[in-house]
Amino acid sequence: MTIAWCGPAWAADSLEYAVKAAYLVKFIPFITWPDTVFTSPTQPVTICVLGDDPFGGRLDAETGQKFGDRPVAIKHIAQFDPDAKCQLLFVGHSTAAADGLVAAKDKPVVTVTDSDLPQHGVISFVIDANHVRFDIDNASADEDGLKISSKLLELAHAVRRKGAR
């Protein structure tokens, strides 16, 4: 009986994070970073995973995928360091989560969180009717020098814009 309960729960969680891993990579072409973020036209777009990795290797499999001349790189980090050159920072459920969000504030880094965390990133994953969706804090993105395409904003579950509370 215990195995029957663990199997479906693991499968649902596995599918959820497979979808989230795919989203992280698919966000890239819809985000514009300030010119100062990249030192060369072929520098990778780096997705950093802060703390425990809930993706089970699915995100690592995206290494090398290209957007224009930029390949995707994946880094696993224990704490956020601006010198890590992360363009996207997934903040999972760890003790470093809140510290990572604070450290990335006002930096040109797209922070991504799960919605059940007390603090939210520029993008927060939400589960809506058993589907993985995402909210976007476009006001925070603007403050951090990031531009998010209107196409991605249209796909969002909810968008916080400048001047909104």
C-alpha positions as CSV (number, residue, x, y, z in Angstrom):
1,M,0.0,0.0,0.0
2,T,2.8,2.4,0.8
3,I,4.4,1.8,-2.6
4,A,1.1,2.6,-4.4
5,W,1.0,6.0,-2.6
6,C,4.6,6.8,-3.3
7,G,4.4,5.9,-7.0
8,P,1.7,8.3,-8.1
9,A,2.9,11.1,-5.8
10,W,6.4,10.8,-7.3
11,A,5.1,10.7,-10.8
12,A,3.0,13.8,-10.3
13,D,5.9,15.7,-8.8
14,S,8.2,14.4,-11.5
15,L,5.9,15.6,-14.2
16,E,5.5,19.0,-12.5
17,Y,9.2,19.6,-12.4
18,A,9.7,18.3,-15.9
19,V,7.3,21.0,-17.1
20,K,9.0,23.7,-15.0
21,A,12.4,22.7,-16.4
22,A,11.1,23.1,-19.9
23,Y,9.6,26.5,-19.0
24,L,12.9,27.8,-17.6
25,V,14.6,27.2,-20.9
26,K,11.6,28.4,-23.0
27,F,11.6,31.7,-21.1
28,I,15.0,32.7,-22.5
29,P,14.1,34.0,-25.9
30,F,11.4,36.2,-24.4
31,I,13.7,38.1,-22.0
32,T,16.2,40.9,-22.9
33,W,19.0,41.5,-20.4
34,P,21.0,44.7,-20.3
35,D,24.0,44.8,-22.7
36,T,26.4,44.7,-19.8
37,V,25.3,41.2,-18.7
38,F,27.1,39.4,-21.5
39,T,30.8,39.9,-22.2
40,S,30.6,38.3,-25.7
41,P,27.9,37.4,-28.2
42,T,28.5,33.7,-27.6
43,Q,28.6,33.8,-23.8
44,P,26.1,31.2,-22.5
45,V,22.8,32.1,-20.9
46,T,23.2,30.5,-17.5
47,I,20.4,29.1,-15.5
48,C,21.4,28.6,-11.9
49,V,19.6,26.3,-9.5
50,L,20.0,27.5,-5.9
51,G,19.9,24.8,-3.3
52,D,18.3,21.4,-3.8
53,D,17.7,20.5,-7.4
54,P,14.0,19.4,-7.8
55,F,14.4,18.8,-11.5
56,G,16.1,15.4,-11.3
57,G,18.5,16.0,-14.1
58,R,15.9,17.2,-16.6
59,L,17.3,20.7,-16.6
60,D,20.9,19.5,-17.0
61,A,19.8,17.8,-20.2
62,E,19.1,21.3,-21.7
63,T,22.8,22.2,-21.5
64,G,24.1,23.3,-24.9
65,Q,20.7,24.1,-26.4
66,K,21.2,27.3,-28.3
67,F,19.3,30.6,-28.7
68,G,21.0,32.4,-31.5
69,D,24.7,32.1,-30.7
70,R,24.2,31.6,-27.0
71,P,24.2,28.1,-25.6
72,V,22.3,27.3,-22.4
73,A,24.5,26.5,-19.3
74,I,23.2,25.1,-16.0
75,K,24.9,25.7,-12.7
76,H,24.0,24.3,-9.3
77,I,24.9,26.7,-6.5
78,A,24.6,26.6,-2.7
79,Q,24.3,30.4,-2.4
80,F,23.8,33.2,-4.8
81,D,26.9,35.1,-5.8
82,P,26.6,37.9,-8.4
83,D,29.9,36.7,-9.9
84,A,28.3,33.4,-10.8
85,K,27.0,35.1,-13.9
86,C,23.4,33.7,-13.6
87,Q,20.9,35.1,-16.0
88,L,18.0,33.0,-14.6
89,L,18.1,31.9,-10.9
90,F,15.7,29.2,-9.8
91,V,15.2,29.5,-6.1
92,G,13.9,26.2,-4.6
93,H,12.9,25.2,-1.2
94,S,16.1,25.7,0.8
95,T,17.5,27.7,3.7
96,A,19.3,29.8,1.2
97,A,16.2,30.7,-0.8
98,A,15.3,34.0,1.0
99,D,18.9,35.0,1.1
100,G,19.3,34.3,-2.6
101,L,16.3,36.4,-3.5
102,V,17.6,39.3,-1.4
103,A,21.1,39.0,-2.9
104,A,19.7,39.0,-6.5
105,K,17.4,42.0,-5.9
106,D,18.4,45.0,-8.2
107,K,20.6,42.7,-10.3
108,P,19.8,41.8,-13.9
109,V,18.8,38.3,-12.9
110,V,15.4,36.7,-13.6
111,T,14.5,35.1,-10.3
112,V,12.1,32.2,-10.6
113,T,10.3,30.6,-7.6
114,D,7.5,28.3,-6.7
115,S,4.4,30.2,-5.6
116,D,4.3,28.5,-2.2
117,L,7.5,30.4,-1.0
118,P,6.9,33.4,1.2
119,Q,8.9,35.6,-1.2
120,H,8.4,35.5,-5.0
121,G,10.7,36.0,-7.9
122,V,10.3,37.9,-11.1
123,I,8.6,34.7,-12.3
124,S,6.6,32.5,-9.9
125,F,5.3,29.1,-10.9
126,V,1.7,28.4,-9.8
127,I,-0.5,25.3,-10.1
128,D,-3.8,26.2,-11.6
129,A,-6.4,23.4,-12.3
130,N,-3.6,20.9,-12.2
131,H,-1.5,22.8,-14.8
132,V,1.8,24.5,-14.3
133,R,1.4,28.2,-15.0
134,F,3.4,31.3,-14.1
135,D,2.9,34.8,-12.7
136,I,5.3,37.6,-13.8
137,D,6.3,40.6,-11.7
138,N,7.0,42.9,-14.6
139,A,7.5,45.9,-12.2
140,S,10.4,44.1,-10.5
141,A,11.8,43.0,-13.9
142,D,11.8,46.7,-15.0
143,E,13.5,47.7,-11.8
144,D,16.2,45.1,-12.4
145,G,16.8,46.3,-16.0
146,L,15.1,43.3,-17.6
147,K,12.7,43.5,-20.4
148,I,10.1,40.7,-20.8
149,S,8.4,40.3,-24.1
150,S,4.7,41.2,-24.4
151,K,4.2,37.7,-25.9
152,L,5.4,36.1,-22.6
153,L,3.4,38.5,-20.5
154,E,0.3,37.5,-22.5
155,L,0.8,33.9,-21.6
156,A,1.2,34.6,-17.9
157,H,-1.4,33.6,-15.4
158,A,-1.1,37.0,-13.8
159,V,1.1,40.1,-14.3
160,R,2.1,42.7,-11.8
161,R,2.8,45.9,-13.6
162,K,4.4,49.2,-12.5
163,G,2.2,51.1,-10.2
164,A,0.2,48.1,-9.1
165,R,0.4,46.9,-5.5
